[in-house]
């Protein structure tokens, strides 16, 4: 794989009380790489993703993003998080703000841009996701697909080094999925490092460099999309791939 | 004198009304002053407690919850009497106006804290996560993302509570605050005629009706499209 590591997570464990959700997971993402994470619900894939920007506190292990140790108490986490974009299953747009307001809030409050600068960057980000003409609309006036694209614009406006996608299309009607995947594909072509938790196997086949299969809090198997989807070596992977391909 | 004339003479005696109108107007000014102070200090204190509670420091939260429950449980009149007649024994002698203001402020603080708190906790966790994931601090997420939404949600219950508690300014008459009811009562005793009470009632309606309408207007205005 080319390029140096943008994300370097080592030995991530996560306990919720007696529940052991992540059992020593390693995940390294190189520059320009798209890593796709699949697995049954409850396998820990979302938790792993959320450990990468410390929305979830790992019980142990280390997370370096762009060389910054996220678990070091001296790290300015809010500053570091600008470099890690995140897109959520339920969009999580701010309903009381316009699309542009959603995109520019962190630019103004965290990146310290003036309103004019932030607006300019915000409009550029909205243009990248094909929503330049929706800047003044509130989330309630947008379709699910448009909302998710605004959410992507909100993240990329901060010029992150890596983007984390947590089931970005699971809450969308089928006819709206394509527009979001299209934006993700553009992003991938621009060279953005991405970690995608999703069930969109078609997208994984076309766009992923590497596919990880997780189950019960561990990475069971990883490889190229072809290797994982066509000839998985592990029984659990085969069973899971078989299940999701049956419908 | 027919019954109807007797009724009019008792409650709508023009001569008595004209004589005591200035008193009632003065009382209205005092009520407005008291009500405005209670609304501002009560809501500010309630919001401050809710924000403090959202930090999630357990000992502080236990104290807040205890205070809030206490002032929600006590009848406002009991608090007024306690402060006005009780505090002097501790060396403090608040005036009747200050006693009433402080009591109603504490009650509105308690109720509005609960309402603000309910608003804050009803905002989905995803809103916090989205804000924090873009690098906003806890405080920035609270001020810019969570609170504006929470306050919109709380406006209907908040206006109801505020109106209900602000009407409690009439309780000040018990410790001789010269607000509307106090002025009306003494006018009734002086004139041996209840007509000033009618004037007082009219003053309350004129005063609080716009508040009710304002509350309704705020509810509509602050709603946003989902």
Interface residues (C-beta under 8 A of the other chain):
Chain A: X53 X55 X78 X79 X80 X81 X82 X84 X85 X86 X88 X90 X92 X93 X94 X95 X96 X105 X106 X109 X110 X111 X138 X140 X141 X151 X154 X155 X158
Chain B: X124 X126 X127 X129 X130 X131 X132 X133 X134 X135 X136 X137 X140 X144 X145 X148 X149 X152 X224 X225 X226
